[in-house]
Every structure is written in structure tokens, then in C-alpha cells.
Amino acid sequence: MRGEGMDAGGDMTAPFKKQIYSKSMEEMEHEREMLRMKQEHEIRMQREKAEAELRMEEARKEWVISLVESLNKRDRE
């Protein structure tokens, strides 16, 4: 059986093998790039979440300090 990229014996021709190899190298490079972008996105999301949690904790601390100061002031009066 002879088709595109096949020689008379049914084996793949060298140019066809190279084309398949190049395509799969391009696909692998694309997959690596997509994985890298996904990992960067996940890291960015984790960092943003941690920063938001830190801001919330700081806001809670300031609220508690303000409440304690307010109660202390009221007790002194």
C-alpha cells in the first residue's frame, strides 16, 4: 500500500519522517509552553490569595486594636 509519504515498500520516506518528527517537536514545545503558562497562572493565583488573606488578617488586627482602644477610653471616662 502506497500513500502520502510512503515509498514503494510501504515504509515512510525520510522527508515524511522528518515532517512527523518536526510536528511532534512543535506539539511538545506547545505543550511545554501551555504547561509553563498554567503553572505561572497557578502561582499567581496562590500569591494573590495569600496576599488577600494577609490583608484581611491585618484589617482584623487593626479592628481589634481600635476596639480595645475604644473600650479602654470608655472605661477611663
CORGI-V592562 format. One record per backbone hydrogen bond with DSSP energy under -1.0 kcal/mol. CO is the residue of the C=O (numbers start at 1). NH is the residue of the N-H. If there is no record, write none. Layout:
co=CO nh=NH
co=CO nh=NH
This chain:
co=3 nh=6
co=5 nh=13
co=7 nh=10
co=11 nh=7
co=13 nh=17
co=14 nh=18
co=15 nh=19
co=16 nh=20
co=17 nh=21
co=18 nh=22
co=19 nh=23
co=20 nh=24
co=21 nh=25
co=22 nh=26
co=23 nh=27
co=24 nh=28
co=25 nh=29
co=26 nh=30
co=27 nh=31
co=28 nh=32
co=29 nh=33
co=30 nh=34
co=31 nh=35
co=32 nh=36
co=33 nh=37
co=34 nh=38
co=35 nh=39
co=36 nh=40
co=37 nh=41
co=38 nh=42
co=39 nh=43
co=40 nh=44
co=41 nh=45
co=42 nh=46
co=43 nh=47
co=44 nh=48
co=45 nh=49
co=46 nh=50
co=47 nh=51
co=48 nh=52
co=49 nh=53
co=50 nh=54
co=51 nh=55
co=52 nh=56
co=53 nh=57
co=54 nh=58
co=55 nh=59
co=56 nh=60
co=57 nh=61
co=58 nh=62
co=59 nh=63
co=60 nh=64
co=61 nh=65
co=62 nh=66
co=63 nh=67
co=64 nh=68
co=65 nh=69
co=66 nh=70
co=67 nh=71
co=68 nh=72
co=69 nh=73
co=70 nh=74
co=71 nh=75
co=72 nh=76
co=73 nh=77
